Amino acid sequence: MWVFIAILAIPLIEIGLFIQLGGALGLWLTLAWVIISAALGVIVLKGIASLGAVSLSRSMPELSDPHSPLAHRVMVAMAGGLLILPGFLTDTVGILLLIPPMRLLFIKLISRRLKRMQSTTVHAEIIEGEWQEAAPQESTDPQNPPSKWTNQ
């Protein structure tokens, strides 16, 4: 449900910010901001891609630690993707994700949320019993005819 609300809300917020900030900055500064932030996003993603599989394979043992360099790289890649998207809100979040202390804060919030989701357990009730197969009964009662599901 939250994803659906975000999909609807983010474009509306971006449109509102474009109207408000675009009106204050002017057309050319707004277009320059969109182009510069998209270029920065491409540069960030190229930097992540240049790290390659070698550094990724070195980080594989650290997957259990949410503060690992791999988590930071994922956040930087998300920042690059957000910077490519046109909009002031996505650019702001993308720039915040490029700052290491803010990235660490986001990682801690996400790991806390994941731990809380993992701690919820489902309690299943198991009922044990014995059973035996019963022979079908012949019914001669006209108000209670045999079931059509049996072989009778």
ABEGO torsion letter per residue (X at the ends): XAAAAAAAAAAAAAAAAAAAAAAAAEAAAAAAAAAAAAAAAAAAAAAAAAAEAAAAAAAAAAAABAABAAAAAAAAAAAAAAAABBEAAAAAAAAAAABAAAAAAAAAAAAAAAAAAAABBBBBBBBBBBBBBBBBBBBABAABBBBAABAX
